[in-house]
Amino acid sequence: MNTEMDQKEGNLRTQKYLGEKGLIVLIAFLSAFIPLSTDLYLPALPRMAENFNAAPSLINLTLILFFIFYAAGSLFWGPLSDKYGRKRILLIGLVIYTVASALCVFSGNVYQLIAFRIIQAIASGAATSVAQAIVKDSYSGRKRLSILAIVTSMTMVAPIVAPVIGALILGFTSWRGVFVILALIGLLITFAVIAMEETIDQRSTGSILESFGRLGVVAKNPGFISLLLTFSLMAIPMMSFISASSYIYVNQFGLSEQVYSYFFAANAFFMVIGPLLYMRVVRLIKPISLITASYVIACLSGILICTIGIQSPWLFALSLLPATLTGSITRPPSANLMLEQQKGDTGAVVSLMSFTFTLFGSLGMILISFDWANLVRVMGLMYVVFAFASLVLWVKISKKSFVQKVSLK
């Protein structure tokens, strides 16, 4: 009886030990591995450059290469979870992540830290790729969309608290303490996954090579790949902010690490409320129109950043806010729309989603890392250019017949 009720409500899987709330919290933590692994030590970047006597560009490689190898890891773990199951792949990835985090603590130089961060990044791909696969395994219809909104909001709490916690850690210890915290987080999540019951219903029966070959099959889906490229473009300016935020607030505007963390957390707060606002706004505005409007607003936000945002940290934060909010509002419907384009091959689908978003984001981090005279103005221009490009592509692609029409409400 409960199973039938769950299926009618959109619950396709039940968890004996975690329960539905426990599973949602676990998915949120798995999805938050990237902001936790990066934002927690953002306040320490300027200090790490002094500690290692290294150029900021070299220290930034601990961030840039993390995202690049995380993208590669996302491609690796997703298809494996289709073949061997979500739980087994999660446990392998989490153990590697925890060990790599501990090794970062004992890095003797910046090159060792970069190497351990690469291992940490590859392992992180297991957490985030499998997390969205679990959502599709466990929920369907409107229930899935509401879970995506809840998980996205919970995930966005990490960018709020991470830099603040990181700054507090720096108040009584060095940057190495940040990686101690990350190792403990990895250990705790590992125990939670042990309690999780497997969610995949039907595993891939082919060889490992055939499992990886499903990536090519999914990539040939015109509806999925066109939406994927369109929605991933905004990762370029978004991740440029993640990479350059500490330098903008600390070096360019002259704020302390602690005050910087408050500005960063305030911006992240609007990432949290965005998905929750979507569930209310969508009752008044059609989802397709909402996505269109988000790109228009992001473009206008970029213009504000270029013009008034360069004058003070407060004006910069306020100018960035509209792009941040609209970007987070459209994350649940865009993710659900991409997931629905492909029947089956869920691991491959979410792997390509993680890979492409992160690859584009890494490009943004590389672009902003050049020796620009004014980082704020460059970031604003990136928002204008890529928001406009996304708008043009979205308007064109959303009307194509090869895009599977899905009710986003």
Secondary structure, DSSP 8 states (H G I E B T S, - for coil): -HHHHHHHHTB----TTTHHHHHHHHHHHHHTHHHHHHHTTGGGHHHHHHHTT--HHHHTHHHHHHHHHHHHHHHHHHHHHHHH-HHHHHHHHHHHHHHHHHHHHT-SSHHHHHHHHHHHHHHHHHHHHHHHHHHHHHB-HHHHHHHHHHHHHHHTHHHHHHHHHHHHHHHHS-THHHHHHHHHHHHHHHHHHHH-----SS---S-HHHHHHHHHHHHT-HHHHHHHHHHHTTHHHHHHHHHHHHIIIIIIS---HHHHHHHHHHHHHHHHHHHHHHHHHTTTS-HHHHHHHHHHHHHHHHHHHHHTTTS-HHHHHHHHHHHHHHHHHTHHHHHHHHHTTSSS-HHHHHHHHHHHHHHHHHHHHHHHTS--S-HHHHHHHHHHHHHHHHHHHHHHHTT-TTS------
